[in-house]
Amino acid sequence: MVVDLEPITREVAGLVGRVRDDQLDGPTPCTEMTVRQLLAHLAQLTVGFRMLAQKQAVPGGPRPTELPADWRERLPRVLDELADAWQLPAAWEGTVQFFGREMPGAMAGQIVTDELVLHGWDLARAIGAPYRADEPALRAAHGWVTATVERTGGKGQEGLFAPPVPVADDAPLLDRVVALAGRAPTWTP
């Protein structure tokens, strides 16, 4: 499934522009991350996934703890670069090296889409902003999270997702994606 990442990266970039300084140390639905740490993670993953689209190996390493000083300018720029890199059909083809492991480019595309959808929602909830993920991105994220939950037997996956949270079968697709990833759709700071 090839996804145009421009709508979701534009949504996340808009959220970045709404973050106030007094919100940086606030909680997020990712219980192990503050808003500052979530933004640092977004800055790192946008560069890493752009590299994957360009068939460059992404070195492994810990999550960043420091938010770059120029994050307000840098994050929207690297989100645009990420979307541009994944516009090329070659990004979705062949294989990529992801933290020392080979995987199909299409799988990496699903993962980046999922990261943008979920962390966009995390950021929106943390700062009390509205959030709208586009339908193709939501469907790709749903496919990835569903496959991950099935692969782990519904136990979550350390470092990725907590165990799923119950939600109605007819809940909006965003709520189902969020719940499958172990986040409560009703979360507030």
Residue, then its C-alpha position, 0 to 999 in steps of 0.5 A: m500500500v503506497v501512501d501519500l505522506e504529505p497530508i499527515t506530515r502537513e498535519v503534524a507540522g501544523l501541530v508543531g507550530r501550536v506547541r507552547d513553551d509551557q507545554l514542553d514538559g507536559p505528559t503525552p499518551c506515550t507515558e514514557m515521553t514528555v512533549r519535549q521528548l516526543l518532539a525530539h523523537l519526531a525530529q529523529l524519526t523524520v530524518g531516519f525514515r527519509m534516509l530509508a526512502q532514499k535507501q540509506a541504512v539507518p543506524g540504530g541507537p537510543r531515542p534522543t533526549e535533547l530537543p534541537a534548539d531550532w525544532r520549531e523551524r527544523l521539524p516542519r522542514v524535515l517533515d516536508e523532506l520526509a513526505d517528498a522522499w516517500q513520493l518517489p515510487a522507488a521508496w516503496e520498492g525493494t528493501v531497506q536496512f532498518f536498524g541492522r535488519e532488512m525489510p521491504g520498502a513498503m513495510a518501512g512506508q507503513i511503519v513511518t505512516d503509523e509513526l506519524v499518525l500515532h505520534g501526531w495524535d499523541l502530540a495533539r492530545a498532549i497540547g489540546a489541539p484538534y487532530r485529523a489524520d487522512e483516511p489513507a494514512l489511517r488505513a495504512a496505520h491500522g493495517w500495521v498496528t493490526a498486524t503487530v498486535e496479531r504477531t504479538g498475540g495481543k500483548g503489545q510490543e516492547g518499545l512500540f505498543a502497549p497491549p490494546v485498549p478495548v474500544a467499540d468495533d464501530a468506533p471511528l478508525l482513528d480511535r481503533v488505531v489508537a486503541l490497538a496501539g495501547r492508547a486510550p482514545t479518551w486520554t487527556p493530560 
